[in-house]
Amino acid sequence: MNDERWTAALALLIEIRDQQRSQLAHAEQALQLQREQLALVQRQAERAERLQERAETLQARSAQVVGLSRRLLALLVPVIVALIAYLSWLLFSHRL
């Protein structure tokens, strides 16, 4: 009976060892999956950062274009008004 107990204990220890190996394999798979997910998140963050930088560059260019158009408009409106006034004066001065 003593041999039976030792045999049962040995079988139980072998089963525990096998279960621990199985759990370790599952843990390694989960860790690998987490590493892959982390790499994916890092790539997405880098892409988002590049897109943000690109958007900031486009916004800066847009601000420059808007500033230039405002300056041109401020210059052209008085010139156009002056030309309209001059043409009106020419038209009305010849009719009188």
C-alpha positions as CSV (number, residue, x, y, z in Angstrom):
1,M,0.0,0.0,0.0
2,N,2.9,2.3,0.6
3,D,4.0,1.8,-3.0
4,E,0.5,2.6,-4.1
5,R,0.6,5.9,-2.2
6,W,3.9,6.8,-3.7
7,T,2.7,6.0,-7.1
8,A,-0.4,8.0,-6.7
9,A,1.6,10.9,-5.2
10,L,4.0,10.7,-8.1
11,A,1.1,10.7,-10.6
12,L,-0.4,13.7,-8.9
13,L,2.9,15.5,-9.0
14,I,3.3,14.7,-12.7
15,E,-0.2,16.0,-13.4
16,I,0.6,19.2,-11.4
17,R,3.8,19.7,-13.4
18,D,1.9,19.1,-16.7
19,Q,-0.8,21.6,-15.7
20,Q,1.9,24.2,-14.7
21,R,3.6,23.7,-18.1
22,S,0.2,24.2,-19.8
23,Q,-0.5,27.3,-17.8
24,L,3.0,28.6,-18.6
25,A,2.4,28.0,-22.3
26,H,-0.9,29.9,-22.2
27,A,0.8,32.7,-20.3
28,E,3.5,32.9,-23.0
29,Q,0.8,33.1,-25.7
30,A,-1.1,35.8,-23.8
31,L,2.2,37.7,-23.4
32,Q,3.0,37.4,-27.1
33,L,-0.5,38.7,-27.9
34,Q,-0.1,41.6,-25.6
35,R,3.3,42.4,-27.2
36,E,1.7,42.4,-30.6
37,Q,-1.2,44.6,-29.4
38,L,1.3,47.0,-27.9
39,A,3.2,47.2,-31.1
40,L,0.0,47.9,-33.0
41,V,-1.0,50.7,-30.6
42,Q,2.5,52.2,-30.9
43,R,2.3,52.2,-34.7
44,Q,-1.2,53.8,-34.5
45,A,0.1,56.4,-32.1
46,E,3.0,57.2,-34.4
47,R,0.7,57.5,-37.4
48,A,-1.7,59.7,-35.4
49,E,1.3,61.9,-34.5
50,R,2.4,62.2,-38.1
51,L,-1.1,63.1,-39.2
52,Q,-1.3,65.7,-36.4
53,E,2.0,67.2,-37.6
54,R,0.7,67.3,-41.2
55,A,-2.6,68.9,-40.1
56,E,-0.6,71.5,-38.1
57,T,1.5,72.3,-41.2
58,L,-1.5,72.6,-43.4
59,Q,-3.2,74.8,-40.9
60,A,-0.1,77.1,-40.7
61,R,-0.1,77.3,-44.5
62,S,-3.8,78.1,-44.6
63,A,-3.3,80.9,-42.0
64,Q,-0.6,82.3,-44.3
65,V,-2.9,82.3,-47.3
66,V,-5.7,83.9,-45.3
67,G,-3.4,86.6,-44.0
68,L,-2.1,87.3,-47.5
69,S,-5.6,87.4,-49.0
70,R,-6.7,89.9,-46.2
71,R,-3.8,92.1,-47.0
72,L,-4.5,92.0,-50.7
73,L,-8.2,92.7,-50.1
74,A,-7.3,95.6,-47.9
75,L,-5.1,97.0,-50.7
76,L,-7.5,96.2,-53.6
77,V,-10.8,97.4,-52.2
78,P,-9.7,101.1,-51.9
79,V,-8.1,100.9,-55.4
80,I,-11.4,99.5,-56.9
81,V,-13.5,102.1,-55.0
82,A,-11.2,104.9,-56.3
83,L,-11.4,103.5,-59.9
84,I,-15.2,103.4,-59.7
85,A,-15.3,106.9,-58.3
86,Y,-13.0,108.1,-61.1
87,L,-15.1,106.3,-63.8
88,S,-18.3,107.8,-62.4
89,W,-16.7,111.2,-62.3
90,L,-15.6,110.8,-66.0
91,L,-19.1,109.6,-67.1
92,F,-20.9,112.4,-65.3
93,S,-18.5,115.2,-66.1
94,H,-18.9,114.6,-69.9
95,R,-22.7,114.5,-69.8
96,L,-22.9,117.9,-68.2
